Amino acid sequence: MLLDGRRELSSAVPAEPLPWTDLRSDFSGRDTLLLIPNSLCFLDRSLLVSDGATERIDWFDESGGHVRSVGRDGEGPGEFRRLETVRCRDDGTGFMAVDAEQWTVQFFDGQGRYEQVLEAPPIPQGIPFMGEFALARDGRWVDSWFSADLGPYLKDPAAWDGVRLVRVWGPDGATIGGVGEPTPYEDVVLRRVFNHVSADFVGDTLWVLTQADATIRGYDASGRPVGEPITLPVYHRGVDPVVMVGRPVAFGYRQNRAVYQPNVTGLAALSGGRFAVLRFREWREVQRGTGDGGYKDFWPRSFVDVVDRRGRVEASYELPGRAVTLASDKGDRVAVITEELETAVRTVLVSALPGVDPRASRTPVLLAAGPPDPAPRGRGEASDAGPFRLASAGGGALQQ
């Protein structure tokens, strides 16, 4: 996806259907385990899911059974005030969890035992919304404030000097450096939004997908590029920053939304040097909510695409609802969080990709779903942080 439209558009690969299965009704019949799943990762063969409603990390075994929960609401070790991202080491020896309200990153071992807490990296303007994270097996970790749901941006052009897409930190939180340069769009807010990244570690190699150009790049432990950039096909131009939708005035600010419709987001490494990405097609305008709380949004069909190191799409699998994020076990199992249009209910799906792992079932398992937060934080709020705010990570809507 390029703003200047130089990328040649490709024809979409025909999608293959998958029989999504609801764990609650088709297996144990249990009630919903998760209320607001917002992030997930595989810890070896187990799946960890962060729940923004309960401030805990729910642990599922390979069959989809709930094993235990880690964390709770609070301010002590292993406790969270606004649990967001959870990221696992690909060797199964530990994971990290990000608390946006306490502005901390907590680390746990492979059994879920608390190890340490570090102060989260600073973000321009102090916007209390964090971006993308990834965790390497050697304890290094990365973050990118370009992927924050709301704000921030650098207004002064000179402040962009030396800014990198991804910042790299040591196990003790010390700065190691950064990789990737943001594409310099003229509008400084769109420069952040369109440079949204997704990241994943495979061993010592960091892989980064940038939405703006639908390209995957690899970096070794020293920050040097690995191989050639992997350019993914694009099916639509993806951006219409002209369309604006009025919102009610609040706290002196009139909330308007600029349309942002990416081709791809999310990145998860698979076996054989391949990747899974979330693909969006056929965006359409929809109405979310009613009355004063209603607003217009843009809704796509969502897919999991499997791509090789040349960027070729090997397979595409359609998802129910709008995809939010995904993860893999670095083999051929993937997990996806999706959201329903009418109810905003979020669902966790997990599957072994068909035709990839002969040992695995072709039937994905729906781990959990639940009602949304009655007043989701960050949606439809006014801010003095700047002229635009990203209101919905899934839909890519901006607010002004």
RABELJO-V898356 format. One record per pair of residues at least 6 apart in sequence whose ideal C-beta (glycine too) atoms are under 7 Angstrom apart, sorted by the first residue. I is the first residue (numbers start at 1). J is the second residue. Records with the same first field share a line. If there is no record, write none. Layout:
I->J, J
This chain:
1->211, 212, 213, 214, 234, 237, 238, 239, 262, 263
2->213
3->185, 239
5->237
7->234
9->234, 235, 236
10->233, 234, 235
12->235, 281
13->313, 316
15->303, 316, 317, 318
16->315, 316, 317
17->318
18->317, 351, 364
19->363
20->320, 349, 364, 366
21->363, 364, 365, 366
22->366
23->64, 365, 366, 367
24->30, 31, 32
32->368, 369, 370
33->58, 66, 368
34->49, 51, 58, 348, 368, 369, 370
35->51, 53, 54, 370, 371
36->51, 52, 53, 346, 370, 372, 373
37->49, 51, 337, 346, 348, 368
38->50, 52, 84
39->50, 84, 85, 86, 325
40->47, 48, 49, 86, 327, 335, 337, 348
41->48, 86, 87, 88, 95, 327
42->88, 327, 328, 329, 333
43->88, 92, 95, 110
44->92
45->62, 329
46->59, 60, 61
47->60, 335, 350
48->57, 59, 86, 88, 95
49->57, 58, 348, 367
50->57, 83, 84, 86, 97
51->58
52->83
53->373
55->71, 72, 73, 80, 81, 83
56->69, 70, 71, 72
57->69, 70, 71, 86, 97
58->66, 69
59->67, 68, 69, 70, 112
60->66, 67, 367
61->67
64->350, 365, 367
70->78, 108, 112
71->78, 79, 80, 83, 97
72->79
73->79, 80
75->81, 102
77->114, 117
78->106, 114
80->97, 99
81->99, 101, 102
82->99, 100, 101
83->97, 99
84->98, 100, 130
85->98, 130, 133
86->95, 97
87->95, 96, 133, 134, 135
88->95, 135
89->95, 135, 137
90->137, 201, 202, 330
91->137
92->110
93->109, 110, 137
94->107, 108, 109, 110
95->108, 135
96->105, 106, 107, 133, 135, 141
97->106
98->105, 120, 130, 133
99->106
100->128, 129, 130
103->119, 120
104->117, 118, 119, 120
105->118, 120
106->114, 117
107->115, 116
108->114, 115
109->115
118->173
119->173
120->130
121->143, 167, 169
123->145, 148, 152
124->145, 152, 153, 154
125->151, 152, 385
127->148, 150, 151, 152, 385
129->148, 149, 150, 151, 378
130->148
131->143, 144, 145, 146, 147, 148
132->143, 144, 147, 197, 198, 199
133->141, 142, 143
134->141, 142, 199, 200, 201, 206
135->141, 201
136->201, 204
137->203
138->204
139->171
140->168, 169, 170, 171, 176
141->169
142->166, 167, 168, 169, 199, 206
143->167
144->165, 166, 167, 197, 199
145->152
146->165, 182, 192, 195, 196, 197
147->196, 197
149->378, 390, 393
150->378, 389, 390
151->383, 385, 386, 389
152->385
153->188, 189, 192, 386
154->160, 188
155->188
163->182
164->178, 179, 180, 181
165->179, 180, 181, 182, 195, 197, 208, 210
166->178, 179, 180, 197, 199, 208
167->178
168->176, 177, 178, 179
169->175, 176
170->176
177->223
179->206, 219, 223
180->208, 217
182->191, 195
183->194, 195, 212, 213
184->191
185->191, 194
189->386, 387, 388
190->241
193->260, 390, 398
194->211, 212
195->210, 212
196->211
197->208, 209, 210
198->209, 265, 266, 267
199->206, 207, 208, 267
200->207, 267, 268, 269
202->269, 330
204->220, 221
205->218, 219, 220, 226
206->218, 219
207->216, 218, 267, 269
208->216, 217
209->216, 264, 267, 277
211->262, 264, 265
214->231, 232, 234, 263, 264
215->229, 230, 231, 232
216->229, 230, 232, 267, 275
217->225, 229
218->225, 226, 227
219->225, 226
220->226
230->309, 311
231->311
232->264, 277, 307, 311
233->311, 313
234->263
235->263, 281
236->263
238->261, 262, 263
239->260, 261
240->259, 261
241->258, 259
243->259
244->256, 257, 258
245->256, 257, 295, 296
246->256
247->254, 255, 256, 257, 295
248->255, 292
250->382
251->382
253->382
255->382, 399, 400
256->399, 400
257->391, 397, 398, 399
258->388, 398, 400
259->298
260->396, 397, 398
261->280, 283, 298, 396
262->280, 396
263->279, 280
264->277, 278, 279
265->278
266->277, 278, 323, 325, 326
267->275, 277
268->275, 276, 326, 327, 328, 334
269->275, 328, 330
270->276, 306, 328, 332
271->331, 332
273->309
274->306, 307, 308, 314
275->307
276->304, 306, 326, 328, 334
277->305, 307
278->302, 304, 323, 326
279->303, 305, 316
280->300, 302
281->300, 301, 303
282->300, 301
283->298, 299, 300
284->298, 299
285->296, 298
286->297, 299, 341
287->294, 296
288->294, 295, 297
289->295
295->380
297->395, 397
298->395, 397
299->322, 341, 395
300->322
301->318
302->319, 321, 322, 323, 338
303->316, 317, 318, 319
304->317, 319, 326, 334, 336
305->313, 316
306->314, 315, 353
307->313, 314
308->314
319->336, 338
320->338
321->338, 339, 340, 341, 347
322->338, 339, 394, 395
323->336, 338
324->337, 338, 339, 346, 393, 394
325->337
326->334, 335, 336
327->335
328->334
331->357
332->352, 353, 356, 357, 360
333->350, 351, 352, 360
334->351, 353
335->348, 349, 350
336->349
337->346, 348
338->346, 347, 349
339->346, 394
344->372
345->369, 370, 371, 372
346->369, 372
347->366, 369
348->366, 367, 368
349->364, 366
350->364, 365, 367
351->364
352->360, 361
354->362
379->391, 392
380->391
383->389
387->400
388->398, 399, 400
389->398, 399
390->397, 398
391->397, 398, 399
